[in-house]
Amino acid sequence: MNRMFLRYYTGTIIQMAGVEDPHTTIWLSSVVGAVFFLCTFVPMALIERTGRRLLLLISVAGVALSLILLGVSFLLVNIDSMQTYNHLDANSSIPFIKSCSLYSNCDYCVTDEHCGFCFSKNVSHSSMCVPVNIDDIHVSTAGPCQTTSSQTNNSLIFHSEFCETKYTVMPIVFMVVYIAFFAVGFAPLAWALNAEFYPLWARSTGCALSTFTNWIFSLVISLTFLSLGQAITKYGVFFLYGGITVLAFIFVFFCIPETTGISIEEVEMLFMSKHKRRETAQSRRMTDVSAVIRKTKEETIVH
């Protein structure tokens, strides 16, 4: 699973976990970037010792597990988030009031970009999901949280991007674990193996096509991340990504050979059938024998 969506949405994911302060979000985003930077040095030391295949398998397994655990973390955040108890008049002409009133808790509410969660610390069972004011995301367009002054005077709180939860740390921790496993194998080895798999005559075209494909899928994932979150929930997105990565692990396990210490000509043979491999090996031996005989004759003629 490509990390580009994480690069673009690191701050958003940290906020989704329940971090309110923007400065804290920035610092935590920096920590994630620092972990990625430091972990990229690990494959430089291990790639020739452990081999490409083993390192890639460990990386893919770690990425799949961390994505699934991210899904579990956001599922716990969802379960722990406050429930909605009060609903405004759904027949009101205020935009999105009907759709916002359908959400059963804070997490579902703030996942919708048009909705926010309004509640009072002093009054129990007062929480509601209401439309967000597009001009000021700190207030709503309906209900008691329409102005910041009302929030201050009545101890009302309005969240449009996150929910208060005791599980805030979990998604952040597993995001760091994800980025560490990705940097150890997925990030560098995809390019290293990509260059080794192609024969010389196809290397430039093969690398160009694979790079193009990589960035196309990066674009698709980055563009659809937030939309998928609204469609299948936050935890559903990470379960989906985790499932795709499990399929990637199966593909790597059965289809990617070890190329450490193998010449380009030998790598090409790894992808042949056994019959074709024997024929190619025999043909190359005959070519080598012919070359030796020809060289011997040339030396005999010279002498």
C-alpha positions, -999 to +999 in steps of 0.1 A: +000+000+000+015+033-011+024+058+016+015+089-004-020+091+011-003+091+045+021+119+034-008+140+023-031+132+052-008+127+082-022+158+099-058+148+091-054+113+104-038+126+136-068+149+140-092+120+133-075+102+162-087+130+186-058+156+187-073+191+189-043+214+191-029+223+156+006+228+170+006+193+185-007+179+152+022+196+134+048+182+158+034+147+156+034+149+118+071+158+121+077+128+142+061+105+116+083+120+089+114+116+111+106+079+117+103+074+079+136+091+073+155+071+099+140+038+089+151+042+053+187+036+065+177+001+077+175-016+043+208-001+033+224-022+061+202-053+056+195-057+020+226-077+011+226-097+044+189-108+046+181-107+008+155-088-010+127-113-007+128-118+031+131-081+038+102-074+014+080-101+030+087-087+065+079-052+053+046-062+036+035-083+065+042-054+089+024-029+067-007-052+064-008-058+102-004-021+110-031-011+086-055-037+102-045-024+136-052+012+125-087+000+114-092-016+149-080+017+165-105+038+146-132+012+153-125+017+190-125+055+186-160+051+169-173+029+197-160+052+224-173+084+208-203+102+223-238+093+212-262+117+197-294+122+217-311+153+205-321+160+169-332+192+152-363+195+131-354+174+100-380+193+080-360+225+084-348+243+052-313+245+065-289+225+042-277+191+054-297+192+086-316+160+077-285+140+067-266+152+098-295+142+121-292+106+109-258+099+125-258+080+157-225+092+173-198+118+171-174+098+149-200+092+122-210+128+124-176+144+120-166+120+092-192+139+071-175+171+060-209+189+062-216+180+098-203+188+133-209+175+168-223+199+194-226+190+231-224+205+266-200+194+293-226+204+320-257+188+306-259+150+299-276+137+268-274+171+251-253+161+222-264+165+186-251+163+150-257+196+132-245+212+099-212+230+099-210+267+089-188+266+058-175+301+066-164+291+101-160+255+109-159+263+147-197+270+147-228+253+133-256+267+111-283+254+135-287+244+171-271+258+202-236+260+187-243+286+161-220+312+178-187+310+196-202+332+224-229+307+231-203+280+233-183+301+258-212+311+280-230+278+281-200+254+282-210+242+248-184+224+226-185+220+189-162+196+170-162+194+132-131+173+126-125+150+155-141+134+186-129+133+222-118+097+230-096+078+253-081+059+223-063+089+207-028+074+211-036+041+194-040+053+158-009+075+161+012+047+174+001+023+147+006+050+120+042+052+131+045+014+130+031+015+095+055+041+083+085+022+098+076-011+082+069+007+049+103+024+049+122-008+058+112-027+027+082-016+006+096+019-001+132+010-014+128-026-025+101-019-050+125+002-070+155-021-065+137-052-076+120-033-104+154-026-120+166-061-115+136-080-130+138-066-165+163-077-192+185-050-205+165-046-237+133-039-218+146-021-187+139+015-197+104+007-209+096-015-180+108+010-153+089+038-170+057+019-171+060+007-135+067+042-123+037+056-143+015+029-128+028+036-093+020+073-095-014+067-111-024+045-081-009+070-057-031+097-072-062+075-070-056+066-034-048+102-024-079+115-042-103+089-028-091+086+008-114+111+024-144+101+001-139+065+011-138+075+047-173+090+043-186+061+023-172+031+044-162+049+076-126+056+088-120+022+101-134+006+070-108+024+048-079+010+068-095-025+068-098-022+030-062-011+026-051-039+050-070-065+029-053-053-003-019-055+014-026-091+025-032-099-012+001-081-019+018-104+006+004-135-010+016-122-044+051-115-031+053-149-013+044-169-044+056-148-073+087-127-062+120-147-063+152-139-045+176-119-067+205-113-042+238-123-058+222-133-091+233-119-124+208-101-148+208-131-172+201-155-143+173-133-130+156-135-164+156-173-161+139-172-127+106-162-144+108-190-170+091-224-168+113-253-158+113-266-193+122-233-208+148-227-181+165-260-190+165-252-227+179-217-221+206-231-198+216-258-223+216-232-252+239-209-232+263-238-223+265-247-260+272-211-268+299-210-242+315-242-255+314-229-291+331-197-280+358-216-262+364-239-293+365-209-316+390-191-293+412-222-291+413-225-329+422-188-333+450-192-308+463-224-326+463-206-360+482-177-345+509-200-331 
